[in-house]
Amino acid sequence: MRKPPKHPLSKRKKFIFSTVFISIITLMSVCCAEFILRNLEKPVKLALFEKNSHGTGSYRLKPNLDIRTKVGNTEISIKTNSFGMHWRQVDKENSGKKVRVAFVGDSFTFGCWAKNFQSSFVGAFETHLSKDNYEVLNFGVGGYGLSDIELLLREEISHFHPDYIFLAFFNGNDFRDTYLGTEKYNIVEGAAQWDNRIIEEKLPPEYRTERHLDHAEGPKNILREKLATSRALSRIRSIFLKTRKSINNSENTSVFINEFKHSKQITSYPFWSQIPYPSVADNAREVSMQTLDRIRSFAQSRNMTLLVVSIPYREQVYVEKMAGIDYDLELPQRYVETYAKENDVPYLDLLPLLREYVRDKHMDIYISGDPHFNTRGHRIIGESIGNWFMGVVETGGDGINGGK
């Protein structure tokens, strides 16, 4: 007996059914993966800070911390000494009569996400100096601006009597953090949280982040937000990019950025590379330069030599074109460089060096999904600063404005 002929649409229906079924299974798999990843990789709330005991504003790292955490698959150790430095234990008095080199700065100087303080760029810098003749101190604190650094220098660092003060200026937000002052954060359970009173006082509404706005900006695309922050999709994308890179690693397409876009949000790093500067950015720059001048004057009065190194943010390193119609990636550090030249302050711009490195080596120096350096980045920067510093010392300060 002959079978009845199949309906002409049966193949199409079968195809549609298979497509819908596979889509549902894929969506369920992604949701399950998302649930597992978010539970396995919940961000750890690190209680690192305490209020400044002097009652003069700002905050400090807690002393005697011993914290273990993870970034991806990397184990991270955060230890502070009795003085609240992310560093080994030291004596306040320089009994060994060594040349003391003190680093000040924000989370980059602190050594954020380095495996330990030895793996930070300050630790890598130390390996280039003779331990018989030099002693390195790290006073970096996450979230610091120049105003916080000035206060720390006057109240704490000066009592260690360093010979050199290395100020690490981060291009991404040091103007902002300086402008907002030493009261910009409230310390809640060891974490720094924005003080909305300061935000509303100093930033016009159009320059505040969404969480600081007093009014809604309109309906949000919830689906797009979820997809943008999905860890499961991020992992899938990462695997795809690695595969793509391995197929054609000469172009290193997963690293370089073809087009730079500046931002109108003051919390965004590219905000500080836009041209022309809006009035709030001009105000922040002016306050920052005044603060830097006070730091230099104070250091000079205590026979400490100030050196400045500028640390670039990711887009500055990876974007193809350095300048466009509405941006210049030599900002904001050019303002700092100009000040250094006018005041005979040794200055190192790391941007040209890092751009050359990633183009020659085709290797990422930042942590994926995070603005901070990976182990390789810390090492490259520490070695570069160390080589430059020894040149400055040997020439008696004539190695000013290197790295260009």
JOGI-V181853 format. One record per backbone hydrogen bond with DSSP energy under -0.5 kcal/mol. NH is the residue of the N-H (numbers start at 1). CO is the residue of the C=O. If there is no record, write none. Layout:
# JOGI-V181853
((NH CO) (NH CO))
This chain:
# JOGI-V181853
((10 7) (13 9) (14 10) (15 11) (16 12) (17 13) (18 14) (19 15) (20 16) (21 17) (22 18) (23 19) (24 20) (25 21) (26 22) (27 23) (28 24) (29 25) (30 26) (31 27) (32 28) (33 29) (34 30) (35 31) (36 32) (37 33) (38 34) (39 35) (40 36) (41 37) (46 44) (47 45) (48 46) (48 190) (49 190) (50 60) (52 58) (55 52) (58 182) (60 50) (62 48) (64 81) (65 62) (67 78) (69 76) (71 74) (74 71) (75 73) (76 69) (77 115) (78 67) (79 77) (80 65) (81 85) (84 81) (87 85) (95 93) (97 94) (99 133) (100 98) (101 135) (102 100) (102 164) (103 137) (104 166) (110 106) (111 107) (112 107) (114 111) (119 116) (120 116) (120 117) (124 120) (125 121) (126 122) (127 123) (128 125) (129 126) (133 130) (134 130) (135 99) (137 101) (139 103) (139 137) (141 105) (144 141) (146 174) (149 145) (150 146) (151 147) (152 148) (153 149) (154 150) (155 151) (156 152) (157 152) (158 153) (159 156) (160 157) (161 158) (163 100) (164 100) (165 305) (166 102) (166 164) (167 165) (167 307) (168 104) (168 166) (169 167) (169 309) (170 168) (171 169) (171 311) (173 170) (174 170) (177 173) (178 174) (179 175) (180 176) (181 178) (184 181) (186 193) (188 186) (188 191) (189 187) (191 188) (193 186) (193 191) (195 184) (196 194) (198 195) (199 195) (200 196) (201 197) (202 198) (203 199) (204 202) (207 204) (208 205) (212 209) (213 209) (213 210) (222 220) (225 221) (226 222) (227 223) (228 224) (229 225) (230 226) (230 227) (234 230) (235 231) (236 232) (237 233) (238 234) (239 235) (240 236) (241 237) (242 238) (243 239) (244 240) (245 241) (246 242) (247 243) (248 244) (251 248) (252 248) (255 252) (256 252) (257 318) (258 256) (266 207) (266 264) (268 265) (271 268) (272 269) (273 270) (274 271) (275 326) (281 278) (282 278) (283 279) (284 280) (285 281) (286 282) (287 283) (288 284) (289 285) (290 286) (291 287) (292 288) (293 289) (294 290) (295 291) (296 292) (297 293) (298 294) (299 295) (300 296) (301 297) (302 298) (302 299) (303 300) (304 299) (305 163) (306 304) (307 165) (308 346) (309 167) (310 348) (311 169) (312 310) (316 313) (317 313) (317 314) (318 314) (319 315) (320 257) (324 327) (328 273) (329 322) (331 328) (334 330) (335 332) (336 332) (337 333) (338 334) (339 335) (340 336) (341 337) (342 338) (343 339) (344 341) (345 340) (346 306) (346 344) (348 308) (349 402) (350 310) (350 348) (354 350) (355 351) (356 352) (357 353) (358 354) (359 355) (360 356) (361 357) (362 358) (367 372) (370 367) (374 365) (378 374) (379 375) (380 376) (381 377) (382 378) (383 379) (384 380) (385 381) (386 382) (387 383) (388 384) (389 385) (390 386) (391 387) (392 388) (393 389) (394 390) (395 391) (396 393) (397 392) (402 347) (402 399))
